[in-house]
Amino acid sequence: MITGISRRALPATVAAALLAGCTGGGGGTTAAPSATTTGPTSSPSATPTPTPTPTPTVKPTGANDPALKPFYGQQIAWAPCQDDPKTTKVDESVLQCATLKVPLDYTAPDAGSLDVAVVRNPATKQDQRAGSLLVNPGGPGGSGVAMVKGDPTGFDGPLHDRFDMIGFDPRGVAGTSPLNCLDDQARDGWVTTDEPGADHGKQLADACQAKYAKVLPFVSTRNTARDMDVLRAAVGDQKLNYLGMSYGTYLGSLYAEEFPDRVGRLVLDGATTPSTSLVQHNIEQQAGFERALKAFAADCAGKDPCPLGKDPAKAPQKLADFLDGLKDKPLKTAKGRTLTANAAWTGVISQLYGGEKAWTNLRNTLGWAMVRGKGDYLLDLTDGYNGRDRDGHYGESADAYTAIHCADGATDAPAGDQLQAALTDLAAKAPLVSKHDPTAALFDPDCRIWPYRSTEKPHAIKSAATAPIVVVGTTGDPATPYAWAEKLTAELGNAVLLTRDGEGHTAYGASSCIRGAVDTFLVDGTVPTAGTHCPTD
């Protein structure tokens, strides 16, 4: 999280590995070896809000706007991607890379442009090619280029047979004007400290403004949705076919609102709720992680060994007490770093995204920390989630996450009695996971001191698209609770809900039944029957 706790409750960046039913981050995550358990051992104040600069309001525009015709009419110059020697199992040169030119400001297309990083994995059966499928892994801050490059065979089957798989980096992410505001040393402390101080959020805001003042007002999701329409035209598609996960469902929803006549086949997996304020969104999300934490702890209590004891009713509290206790008694690691309560919570929450398949590793990791007093493996999980590699370098996803959220209109925040009511609601719905820093849980990210304001407001997206949209929800999804999928389906109007029964975030990579239904819809347009439920593999 932005204020005090690392981003432990944001919609997950769904990496290519998630397509195979597992989770992971970009850093040095290491699975803990099994630990033999012999017996268990035992908020910052807000800074004054500066006068913000309004983010420009962008009216709906598209290919018919004469000022945008040069962008819509461009030809993409595809070339073999450069092979990355660090990825020994993948040869990126078999893919095609390019950049797409888009206006920095859609209200003033002549005022400057951005280069959007794009990658294409051509359809394997070119004689049966049906067009392109754009994908987004979530975040905000996830790289669509990395999603396609990371596992070129991840979509193999009927989907890749018929579609060119297209990944792109949204504004502020990876290859598209990336935002990296803090140096590695500063971020090490910033994401793990248990004593963030009153200026914690301001530290990031000031650093981002100093380095990226020109770009920050224009990294909103609505602008990225407009970039997607330029990309659609540039690859030669009349309609947009799209698979978005987690935050990618918001991007897809805004596209459907902005360009209803260009909607082809859209799948939104792990739905977010555009009609909900960020504070309420975070309360509901924390409640989702609270439920998932209890489910994991109860499952652990039935396994041997389990560092949480044998009583499933007491196991969740025992876990929370241990994690919170690290604030006073942090664990040292072999490399001299410290496992704080903040960092430990981040590592635990990161594994709840993966559902039951991640629980064994989490149980073993907690055994090493709680029984042996070794925090190395738990800190590895935290690093992976925060995008810290083995050399101590961080990616840009954290800053993109904040900048995009704040550009999307997350700057309004409750105060006074409304703030107290929100904190009371949070404590009632998520007492374990929010106790460490309830203010941070509410303001994730902390946009109260962000230098730019957006006119974007939470609203129900009513798409006028005639093409049906498929929304996918998972009953035990901690990051995007199932109720959000139900709500988005109802709000979109012409949409059908497809349900996975089980734990973990998103469904496409966790259920062959879901994957089959989604692939069939994308390939031949067969809409899943309303009310369809699928098991987890």
VMD Tcl script that draws the C-alpha trace (Angstrom):
set ca {
  {0.00 0.00 0.00}
  {1.06 3.54 -0.52}
  {0.72 4.85 3.01}
  {2.62 2.53 5.29}
  {1.86 -0.91 3.90}
  {3.22 -2.17 0.64}
  {0.65 -2.67 -2.12}
  {-0.81 -5.76 -0.51}
  {-4.42 -5.25 -1.52}
  {-4.35 -3.93 -5.02}
  {-5.81 -5.82 -7.95}
  {-3.10 -8.25 -8.94}
  {-0.82 -7.86 -11.88}
  {-1.71 -11.14 -13.52}
  {1.51 -12.34 -15.09}
  {1.70 -14.88 -17.87}
  {2.33 -17.57 -15.26}
  {-1.19 -17.02 -13.97}
  {-2.51 -18.37 -17.25}
  {-1.12 -21.70 -16.10}
  {-2.91 -21.41 -12.79}
  {-0.15 -20.04 -10.57}
  {0.94 -16.64 -9.29}
  {4.20 -14.84 -8.87}
  {5.90 -11.49 -9.01}
  {8.76 -10.10 -10.97}
  {11.35 -10.33 -8.25}
  {13.35 -12.98 -6.51}
  {10.52 -15.12 -5.20}
  {11.77 -18.45 -3.90}
  {9.58 -21.33 -2.81}
  {10.33 -22.28 0.77}
  {11.42 -25.86 1.41}
  {9.16 -27.85 3.67}
  {9.70 -26.88 7.29}
  {9.28 -29.42 10.06}
  {7.22 -27.79 12.77}
  {8.12 -28.88 16.26}
  {6.00 -26.26 17.98}
  {4.85 -22.71 17.36}
  {6.59 -19.68 18.79}
  {5.15 -16.99 19.32}
  {-1.51 5.09 11.39}
  {0.08 7.84 9.92}
  {-1.53 11.23 9.94}
  {-2.38 12.81 6.60}
  {-0.26 15.62 5.24}
  {-1.95 18.88 4.23}
  {-3.49 18.62 0.78}
  {-1.81 20.97 -1.71}
  {-3.73 22.87 -4.34}
  {-3.87 20.38 -7.20}
  {-3.62 20.95 -10.90}
  {-6.77 19.74 -12.70}
  {-6.30 16.84 -15.07}
  {-7.67 17.78 -18.49}
  {-11.12 16.48 -19.34}
  {-11.04 14.58 -22.60}
  {-14.19 14.49 -24.64}
  {-15.03 11.24 -26.44}
  {-13.14 11.17 -29.71}
  {-12.20 8.56 -32.23}
  {-11.28 7.83 -35.81}
  {-13.72 10.43 -37.15}
  {-11.91 13.30 -35.44}
  {-9.81 14.94 -38.21}
  {-7.08 15.82 -35.73}
  {-6.65 12.14 -34.86}
  {-6.56 10.76 -38.40}
  {-2.73 10.70 -38.54}
  {-2.72 8.44 -35.47}
  {-5.52 6.17 -36.68}
  {-4.00 5.89 -40.14}
  {-0.48 4.91 -39.08}
  {1.16 1.71 -40.20}
  {2.89 -0.30 -37.49}
  {6.49 -1.27 -38.39}
  {6.78 -4.76 -36.90}
  {10.25 -6.24 -36.40}
  {11.62 -9.27 -34.52}
  {11.83 -8.60 -30.79}
  {15.27 -8.52 -29.24}
  {16.03 -11.73 -27.39}
  {16.61 -11.26 -23.68}
  {19.64 -13.34 -22.61}
  {18.30 -13.46 -19.04}
  {15.29 -15.53 -20.15}
  {16.94 -18.78 -21.14}
  {13.65 -20.64 -21.61}
  {12.10 -18.10 -23.97}
  {13.36 -16.80 -27.31}
  {11.68 -13.43 -27.67}
  {13.01 -13.01 -31.21}
  {10.22 -15.28 -32.49}
  {7.80 -12.49 -31.55}
  {7.29 -9.14 -33.29}
  {7.78 -5.81 -31.52}
  {6.86 -2.26 -32.47}
  {5.74 1.08 -31.11}
  {2.43 2.84 -31.62}
  {2.25 6.63 -31.78}
  {-0.59 8.17 -29.72}
  {-1.29 11.75 -28.66}
  {-0.16 12.70 -25.17}
  {-3.31 14.81 -24.80}
  {-6.37 13.82 -26.81}
  {-7.78 17.34 -26.44}
  {-4.67 18.71 -28.14}
  {-3.31 16.02 -30.50}
  {-0.68 18.37 -31.92}
  {0.84 19.09 -28.50}
  {3.02 15.98 -28.34}
  {2.87 12.21 -28.52}
  {3.77 9.02 -26.69}
  {5.24 5.79 -28.06}
  {3.26 2.78 -26.82}
  {5.24 -0.46 -26.64}
  {3.50 -3.31 -28.47}
  {4.26 -6.98 -29.08}
  {2.59 -9.45 -31.45}
  {2.59 -13.22 -31.46}
  {1.09 -14.01 -34.89}
  {-1.72 -16.54 -35.21}
  {-0.38 -20.03 -35.71}
  {-2.92 -20.78 -38.48}
  {-2.67 -17.73 -40.70}
  {-5.08 -19.18 -43.27}
  {-7.76 -19.20 -40.53}
  {-6.79 -15.89 -38.91}
  {-9.76 -14.03 -37.43}
  {-7.93 -10.87 -36.38}
  {-6.15 -9.71 -33.24}
  {-6.79 -10.25 -29.54}
  {-5.52 -7.55 -27.19}
  {-4.66 -8.67 -23.66}
  {-4.08 -6.79 -20.40}
  {-2.83 -8.52 -17.22}
  {-4.08 -6.04 -14.60}
  {-2.49 -3.78 -12.04}
  {-2.79 -0.96 -12.85}
  {0.86 -1.22 -13.69}
  {0.95 -4.61 -15.38}
  {2.80 -4.97 -18.67}
  {0.88 -6.53 -21.54}
  {4.15 -6.84 -23.44}
  {5.64 -8.90 -20.61}
  {2.47 -10.99 -20.46}
  {2.88 -12.08 -24.10}
  {6.67 -12.27 -24.05}
  {6.84 -14.16 -20.76}
  {5.08 -17.22 -22.13}
  {4.61 -17.18 -25.92}
  {2.83 -20.56 -25.72}
  {0.49 -19.51 -22.90}
  {-2.46 -19.00 -25.23}
  {-1.71 -21.92 -27.54}
  {-4.78 -23.77 -28.75}
  {-7.84 -22.53 -30.61}
  {-7.31 -18.96 -29.40}
  {-3.78 -18.54 -30.72}
  {-4.61 -20.58 -33.81}
  {-7.05 -17.87 -34.90}
  {-5.78 -14.66 -33.32}
  {-2.62 -12.62 -33.32}
  {-1.97 -12.19 -29.60}
  {-1.26 -8.50 -28.95}
  {0.24 -7.20 -25.73}
  {0.80 -3.51 -25.05}
  {2.09 -1.42 -22.18}
  {-0.38 1.17 -20.88}
  {0.76 4.72 -20.25}
  {3.31 4.90 -17.45}
  {4.13 1.20 -17.62}
  {7.34 -0.61 -18.67}
  {8.00 0.34 -22.31}
  {5.50 3.23 -22.48}
  {6.87 6.30 -20.69}
  {7.58 4.27 -17.53}
  {7.28 5.96 -14.15}
  {10.02 5.15 -11.66}
  {10.03 7.92 -9.10}
  {12.11 6.59 -6.19}
  {15.57 5.08 -6.39}
  {16.05 1.49 -5.21}
  {17.45 2.40 -1.80}
  {14.62 4.79 -1.03}
  {12.01 2.28 -2.18}
  {13.48 -0.50 -0.04}
  {12.54 1.46 3.04}
  {9.42 3.01 1.58}
  {7.65 -0.28 0.87}
  {8.65 -2.10 4.06}
  {8.74 0.44 6.88}
  {6.43 0.05 9.85}
  {6.90 3.73 10.70}
  {6.03 5.58 7.50}
  {5.69 9.05 8.97}
  {3.24 11.78 8.04}
  {5.03 12.67 4.79}
  {5.23 9.12 3.44}
  {2.76 9.68 0.61}
  {4.14 13.13 -0.10}
  {7.59 11.65 -0.61}
  {6.35 9.69 -3.60}
  {4.12 12.47 -4.93}
  {6.95 15.01 -4.88}
  {9.39 12.60 -6.51}
  {6.95 11.71 -9.30}
  {6.06 15.35 -9.94}
  {9.71 16.34 -10.12}
  {10.51 13.69 -12.74}
  {7.27 13.22 -14.70}
  {5.18 16.38 -14.39}
  {4.48 16.45 -18.13}
  {3.12 12.90 -18.28}
  {1.27 12.44 -14.98}
  {-1.96 14.23 -15.99}
  {-2.38 11.96 -19.00}
  {-1.86 8.41 -17.69}
  {-5.53 7.78 -16.91}
  {-7.29 4.57 -17.86}
  {-9.66 6.47 -20.14}
  {-6.70 7.74 -22.16}
  {-5.32 4.20 -22.34}
  {-8.71 2.98 -23.56}
  {-8.43 5.55 -26.35}
  {-4.94 4.27 -27.10}
  {-6.44 0.80 -27.47}
  {-8.79 2.10 -30.16}
  {-5.88 3.60 -32.07}
  {-4.11 0.24 -31.75}
  {-7.21 -1.59 -32.96}
  {-7.24 0.53 -36.11}
  {-3.50 0.27 -36.65}
  {-3.57 -3.56 -36.66}
  {-6.43 -3.48 -39.16}
  {-9.35 -4.65 -37.01}
  {-12.84 -3.18 -37.41}
  {-13.81 -4.31 -33.91}
  {-11.83 -4.75 -30.71}
  {-11.39 -8.27 -29.37}
  {-10.03 -8.13 -25.84}
  {-9.18 -10.23 -22.79}
  {-8.63 -8.14 -19.65}
  {-7.90 -9.44 -16.18}
  {-8.38 -7.68 -12.83}
  {-7.73 -3.96 -13.42}
  {-7.89 -4.88 -17.11}
  {-11.64 -5.30 -16.64}
  {-11.90 -1.58 -15.83}
  {-9.90 -0.77 -18.95}
  {-12.20 -2.96 -21.02}
  {-15.32 -1.47 -19.43}
  {-14.21 2.07 -20.21}
  {-13.49 1.04 -23.78}
  {-17.02 -0.34 -24.09}
  {-18.38 2.93 -22.72}
  {-16.20 5.09 -24.96}
  {-16.44 3.11 -28.21}
  {-19.61 0.96 -28.08}
  {-19.75 0.63 -31.87}
  {-16.23 -0.81 -31.89}
  {-16.83 -3.56 -29.32}
  {-16.15 -6.99 -30.75}
  {-15.70 -9.84 -28.28}
  {-14.73 -8.62 -24.82}
  {-13.93 -10.85 -21.83}
  {-13.49 -9.24 -18.40}
  {-12.02 -11.68 -15.84}
  {-11.77 -10.67 -12.16}
  {-14.09 -7.70 -12.38}
  {-13.58 -4.38 -10.65}
  {-16.40 -1.96 -9.80}
  {-16.16 1.43 -11.51}
  {-19.26 2.63 -9.66}
  {-17.61 2.26 -6.23}
  {-15.43 4.91 -4.57}
  {-11.82 3.94 -3.92}
  {-12.33 3.92 -0.14}
  {-15.37 1.63 -0.33}
  {-13.56 -0.44 -2.96}
  {-10.66 -0.93 -0.53}
  {-12.94 -1.85 2.39}
  {-14.62 -4.54 0.31}
  {-11.27 -5.77 -0.96}
  {-9.81 -5.97 2.54}
  {-12.87 -8.00 3.54}
  {-12.08 -10.34 0.65}
  {-8.53 -10.87 1.90}
  {-9.83 -11.33 5.45}
  {-12.04 -14.18 4.24}
  {-9.19 -15.71 2.23}
  {-6.80 -15.45 5.19}
  {-9.26 -17.33 7.38}
  {-9.77 -19.98 4.71}
  {-6.01 -20.53 4.41}
  {-5.48 -20.62 8.19}
  {-8.30 -23.12 8.70}
  {-6.89 -25.33 5.95}
  {-3.42 -25.09 7.50}
  {-4.75 -26.21 10.89}
  {-5.83 -29.48 9.28}
  {-2.38 -30.14 7.81}
  {0.79 -31.47 9.43}
  {2.98 -29.58 10.02}
  {1.22 -26.24 10.50}
  {2.75 -23.39 12.49}
  {-0.71 -22.06 13.32}
  {-1.73 -24.95 15.57}
  {-4.54 -27.46 15.19}
  {-7.56 -25.31 16.06}
  {-9.03 -23.81 12.83}
  {-10.96 -21.24 14.86}
  {-7.82 -19.86 16.53}
  {-5.40 -20.21 13.60}
  {-6.28 -16.91 11.82}
  {-5.74 -14.82 14.95}
  {-2.47 -16.61 15.67}
  {-1.22 -15.76 12.20}
  {-2.28 -12.11 12.47}
  {-0.70 -11.79 15.93}
  {2.61 -13.12 14.62}
  {2.63 -10.76 11.63}
  {1.63 -7.73 13.69}
  {4.21 -8.68 16.35}
  {7.02 -8.21 13.84}
  {6.52 -4.48 14.26}
  {8.18 -4.75 17.67}
  {10.33 -7.82 16.98}
  {11.31 -7.91 13.29}
  {13.28 -10.84 11.90}
  {16.73 -10.52 10.42}
  {17.58 -12.36 7.20}
  {20.77 -13.97 6.02}
  {21.49 -11.05 3.69}
  {21.17 -8.50 6.49}
  {17.76 -7.18 5.52}
  {14.84 -7.02 7.94}
  {11.43 -8.66 7.75}
  {9.06 -6.03 9.13}
  {5.39 -6.51 9.88}
  {4.58 -4.51 6.76}
  {6.78 -6.71 4.58}
  {5.49 -9.93 6.15}
  {1.86 -8.98 5.58}
  {2.71 -8.20 1.95}
  {4.28 -11.64 1.46}
  {1.31 -13.45 3.02}
  {-1.29 -11.50 1.07}
  {0.60 -12.10 -2.16}
  {0.04 -15.85 -1.78}
  {-3.69 -15.47 -1.20}
  {-4.03 -14.36 -4.82}
  {-3.06 -17.87 -5.90}
  {-5.77 -19.80 -4.05}
  {-5.27 -23.33 -2.77}
  {-2.33 -23.98 -5.12}
  {-0.28 -21.37 -3.26}
  {-1.25 -22.47 0.26}
  {1.38 -25.21 0.62}
  {4.22 -22.83 -0.12}
  {2.74 -20.24 2.23}
  {2.39 -22.81 5.01}
  {6.03 -23.87 4.64}
  {7.22 -20.27 4.43}
  {5.38 -19.37 7.63}
  {6.89 -22.42 9.32}
  {10.39 -21.12 8.63}
  {9.48 -17.67 9.95}
  {7.35 -18.59 12.95}
  {9.14 -21.70 14.16}
  {12.74 -21.22 13.04}
  {12.80 -17.43 13.18}
  {14.03 -17.20 9.58}
  {12.32 -14.50 7.53}
  {14.25 -14.98 4.29}
  {11.61 -16.93 2.38}
  {8.75 -14.69 3.46}
  {10.76 -11.63 2.41}
  {11.36 -13.33 -0.95}
  {7.59 -13.46 -1.46}
  {7.36 -9.79 -0.58}
  {10.10 -8.88 -3.04}
  {8.38 -10.80 -5.80}
  {5.15 -8.95 -5.20}
  {6.85 -5.56 -5.00}
  {8.82 -6.16 -8.21}
  {12.24 -6.26 -6.55}
  {14.74 -8.46 -8.38}
  {17.65 -10.38 -6.84}
  {20.00 -7.45 -7.43}
  {17.78 -5.09 -5.45}
  {16.36 -3.25 -8.44}
  {12.66 -2.34 -8.64}
  {10.42 -2.08 -11.67}
  {8.03 0.76 -12.34}
  {4.75 -1.00 -11.56}
  {4.30 0.53 -8.10}
  {4.53 4.11 -9.32}
  {2.35 3.40 -12.35}
  {-0.21 1.91 -9.96}
  {-0.40 5.12 -7.95}
  {-0.25 7.53 -10.87}
  {-2.97 5.75 -12.86}
  {-5.30 5.43 -9.88}
  {-4.89 9.10 -9.03}
  {-5.39 10.16 -12.65}
  {-8.55 8.06 -12.64}
  {-10.15 10.31 -10.05}
  {-9.22 8.64 -6.76}
  {-8.37 11.98 -5.15}
  {-11.58 12.53 -3.18}
  {-11.33 11.12 0.34}
  {-13.57 11.13 3.42}
  {-12.64 13.28 6.40}
  {-14.04 13.95 9.85}
  {-17.11 11.88 10.70}
  {-17.09 10.21 7.28}
  {-13.52 9.05 7.78}
  {-14.33 7.67 11.21}
  {-17.34 5.83 9.80}
  {-15.14 4.30 7.08}
  {-12.56 3.19 9.64}
  {-15.30 1.64 11.77}
  {-16.67 -0.21 8.75}
  {-13.18 -1.46 7.87}
  {-12.53 -2.70 11.41}
  {-15.82 -4.60 11.39}
  {-15.27 -6.27 8.02}
  {-11.50 -6.88 8.06}
  {-10.21 -6.70 11.65}
  {-7.18 -8.95 11.10}
  {-5.72 -7.71 7.82}
  {-6.34 -4.01 8.47}
  {-5.21 -3.68 12.08}
  {-1.57 -3.08 11.19}
  {-2.37 0.21 9.42}
  {-6.08 0.93 8.88}
  {-5.45 4.34 7.29}
  {-3.24 2.74 4.67}
  {-5.91 0.14 4.04}
  {-8.43 2.87 3.25}
  {-6.15 4.99 1.08}
  {-4.50 2.54 -1.28}
  {-3.04 4.37 -3.07}
  {-2.91 7.66 -1.19}
  {-4.07 10.23 -3.75}
  {-4.92 12.89 -1.18}
  {-1.64 14.70 -1.76}
  {-1.27 13.89 -5.48}
  {-0.48 16.98 -7.58}
  {-3.10 16.32 -10.25}
  {-6.87 16.05 -10.01}
  {-9.15 14.25 -12.41}
  {-12.74 15.02 -13.24}
  {-13.36 11.27 -13.56}
  {-15.89 10.10 -10.97}
  {-17.05 6.62 -9.89}
  {-20.01 5.71 -12.06}
  {-21.87 2.70 -13.36}
  {-20.70 1.98 -16.89}
  {-23.65 1.60 -19.20}
  {-22.31 0.44 -22.51}
  {-24.42 0.97 -25.59}
  {-22.59 -1.86 -27.34}
  {-24.84 -4.32 -29.13}
  {-22.23 -7.06 -28.87}
  {-22.51 -9.14 -25.66}
  {-19.69 -8.91 -23.11}
  {-18.58 -11.86 -20.97}
  {-17.76 -11.09 -17.33}
  {-15.92 -13.80 -15.36}
  {-15.97 -13.98 -11.56}
  {-14.55 -16.35 -8.95}
  {-16.57 -17.05 -5.82}
  {-13.50 -16.98 -3.55}
  {-11.57 -14.20 -5.27}
  {-9.95 -12.09 -2.50}
  {-8.75 -9.19 -4.65}
  {-11.85 -8.67 -6.78}
  {-14.74 -10.16 -4.78}
  {-17.38 -12.11 -6.66}
  {-20.04 -9.51 -5.85}
  {-18.15 -7.08 -8.07}
  {-18.51 -9.39 -11.06}
  {-22.24 -9.64 -10.40}
  {-22.49 -5.88 -10.11}
  {-20.49 -5.13 -13.27}
  {-22.56 -7.64 -15.26}
  {-25.78 -5.90 -14.20}
  {-24.40 -2.41 -14.84}
  {-23.00 -3.13 -18.30}
  {-26.40 -4.22 -19.51}
  {-25.65 -6.55 -22.42}
  {-23.37 -8.85 -20.45}
  {-23.28 -12.47 -19.24}
  {-21.65 -13.71 -16.03}
  {-19.47 -16.83 -16.12}
  {-18.55 -18.17 -12.66}
  {-15.62 -20.18 -11.30}
  {-16.24 -21.85 -7.95}
  {-13.08 -21.75 -5.87}
  {-10.33 -19.66 -4.29}
  {-7.84 -17.27 -5.85}
  {-7.72 -14.29 -8.16}
  {-9.11 -14.52 -11.71}
  {-10.37 -17.65 -13.41}
  {-8.96 -18.11 -16.90}
  {-5.77 -19.83 -15.77}
  {-7.35 -21.81 -12.94}
  {-10.14 -23.70 -14.69}
  {-10.09 -25.59 -17.98}
  {-13.87 -25.23 -18.03}
  {-13.62 -21.42 -17.85}
  {-10.84 -21.36 -20.39}
  {-12.83 -23.49 -22.80}
  {-15.91 -21.28 -22.50}
  {-13.87 -18.09 -22.93}
  {-11.92 -19.45 -25.91}
  {-15.12 -20.61 -27.59}
  {-16.70 -17.18 -27.14}
  {-13.64 -15.37 -28.48}
  {-13.16 -17.72 -31.43}
  {-16.70 -18.26 -32.71}
  {-18.87 -15.89 -30.66}
  {-20.81 -18.50 -28.71}
  {-21.95 -16.73 -25.54}
  {-21.82 -18.86 -22.36}
  {-25.21 -19.72 -20.94}
  {-26.17 -17.29 -18.20}
  {-25.67 -18.88 -14.78}
  {-22.87 -21.22 -15.91}
  {-20.59 -22.37 -13.07}
  {-17.22 -24.05 -13.55}
  {-15.03 -25.94 -11.07}
  {-11.41 -25.14 -10.30}
  {-8.92 -27.61 -11.78}
}
mol new
graphics top color blue
foreach p $ca { graphics top sphere $p radius 0.5 }
foreach p [lrange $ca 0 end-1] q [lrange $ca 1 end] { graphics top cylinder $p $q radius 0.2 }
display resetview
